[in-house]
Amino acid sequence: MPKLKIVVGTVYGGALDVAEQVSPLFEQAGYDVVVIEQPSLKDLTDDTPDLALFCVSTTGSGDFPGDFVPFVRELKSQSPSLGALRYGLIALGDSSYGDTFCGSGRALDEILADLGGQRLGERLEIDAMETFMADDAAIPWVEGWIEAEGLAT
C-alpha cells in the first residue's frame, strides 16, 4: 500500500482540520495516510513517502506558523535532494493581508521546488475572507487532484 504523508503547519488548527478532513479521501484511494503535525526533515528523507500533501497556514506578514519554522529551517540549512518527492500543497491565508496572502504556502512551494520536489497539479490557495470552512474548498480540490493526477491505486 503506498504511503501518503500529510504535513501540517497550523496556527489555530485550520490546516490540521483540513488534513483530517481530506485524509479519508486518500484512504479510499488506497493510501496508508499519516498526518504529521510537527514535521522534521527526517519525515521526508528517512522514510520518503510515495506522495506528500502539505497543508500550511500563513501567519503575521506571510510567515510560517511557529510549529512549522524548525522544519523550514532544516530544509534551508541542509538542502536535501528531494528529487523523489511528489507533492501537493494547500495554502491557507487571508487576502486582507494583500501581498502576503498565502505567503507561507507560496514560500514552501518555492523551497520544495528548488530542492527538486515535483509538485503535482496546481497549488490550492484558500482565502479565509471567502471560505469560512477551509475544508469546503479542500475536499473538492483533493477529489479532483486524486482524479486528475491518477493517484488512486
C-alpha positions in Angstrom: 0.0 0.0 0.0 1.5 3.4 -1.0 2.2 5.9 1.8 0.9 9.4 1.9 2.2 11.9 4.5 0.1 15.0 5.2 2.5 17.6 6.6 0.8 20.3 8.6 1.8 23.8 9.6 -1.0 25.5 11.5 -1.7 28.5 13.8 -5.2 28.0 15.1 -5.9 24.5 13.8 -7.4 25.2 10.4 -4.7 23.5 8.4 -4.9 20.4 10.8 -8.7 20.3 10.3 -8.2 20.3 6.5 -5.7 17.5 6.8 -8.0 15.4 9.0 -11.0 16.1 6.6 -9.1 15.0 3.4 -7.3 12.1 4.9 -10.2 9.6 4.3 -10.3 10.6 0.6 -6.7 9.3 0.3 -7.5 6.2 2.3 -10.4 5.5 -0.1 -7.9 5.9 -3.0 -5.7 3.2 -1.5 -3.1 5.1 0.6 -1.8 4.5 4.1 -2.1 8.0 5.5 -0.1 9.6 8.2 -0.8 13.2 9.4 2.3 14.9 10.8 1.7 18.0 12.9 5.3 18.9 13.9 7.4 17.7 10.9 11.1 17.3 10.7 13.2 16.8 7.7 13.5 13.1 8.5 9.8 12.7 7.8 10.6 13.3 4.1 14.2 11.9 3.8 14.4 8.9 6.1 11.1 7.4 5.1 10.2 9.0 1.8 6.5 8.8 1.2 5.1 7.9 -2.2 3.2 11.1 -2.0 3.1 14.2 0.3 0.4 16.8 0.9 1.4 20.0 2.7 -1.4 21.9 4.5 0.1 25.2 5.6 -1.4 28.3 7.2 0.1 31.7 7.0 0.5 34.0 10.0 1.7 37.5 10.5 3.1 39.1 7.4 3.3 36.0 5.3 5.2 34.0 7.9 5.2 30.2 8.6 3.4 29.0 11.7 5.6 28.7 14.8 5.4 24.9 14.8 6.5 24.7 11.2 9.5 27.1 11.4 12.0 24.4 12.6 11.1 22.2 9.6 11.6 25.1 7.2 15.0 25.9 8.8 16.1 22.3 8.3 15.1 22.4 4.7 17.0 25.6 4.1 20.1 24.6 6.1 20.5 21.0 5.0 19.3 21.5 1.4 18.5 17.8 0.9 17.8 16.4 -2.6 14.1 16.0 -2.8 14.0 14.6 -6.4 11.9 11.6 -5.3 9.3 13.8 -3.6 5.9 14.1 -5.3 3.7 16.5 -3.5 0.6 18.7 -3.4 0.1 21.9 -1.5 -2.9 23.5 0.2 -2.1 27.0 1.4 -4.4 28.8 3.8 -4.4 32.6 4.1 -6.4 35.8 4.4 -6.4 38.1 1.3 -7.0 41.2 3.5 -3.2 40.9 4.1 -2.6 41.8 0.5 0.8 40.8 -0.9 1.5 38.3 1.9 -1.7 36.3 1.2 -0.8 32.6 1.5 2.8 33.7 1.9 4.0 30.6 3.8 2.4 28.2 1.3 4.0 30.0 -1.7 7.4 30.2 0.0 7.3 26.5 0.9 6.3 25.6 -2.7 9.4 27.5 -3.9 11.7 25.8 -1.4 10.5 22.3 -2.3 10.8 23.0 -6.0 14.3 24.4 -5.5 15.3 21.1 -3.7 14.0 19.0 -6.6 10.5 18.2 -5.4 7.8 17.7 -8.0 4.5 19.4 -7.3 1.6 17.6 -9.0 -1.1 19.9 -10.2 -1.7 23.4 -9.1 -1.4 24.7 -5.5 -4.7 25.4 -3.8 -4.9 28.7 -2.0 -7.8 29.1 0.4 -8.9 32.6 1.3 -10.4 33.0 4.8 -12.2 36.1 3.5 -14.2 34.0 1.0 -14.3 30.5 2.6 -15.5 30.2 6.2 -14.7 26.4 6.4 -11.4 25.7 4.6 -12.4 22.0 4.1 -15.3 23.2 1.9 -12.7 24.2 -0.7 -10.1 21.5 0.2 -12.3 18.4 -0.2 -13.4 19.0 -3.8 -9.9 20.1 -4.7 -8.4 16.9 -3.3 -11.0 14.8 -5.1 -10.1 16.5 -8.3 -6.4 16.2 -7.6 -6.6 12.5 -7.0 -8.5 12.0 -10.2 -6.5 14.4 -12.4 -3.1 13.1 -11.3 -4.2 9.4 -11.5 -3.3 8.9 -7.8 -5.8 6.2 -7.0 -4.2 2.9 -6.6 
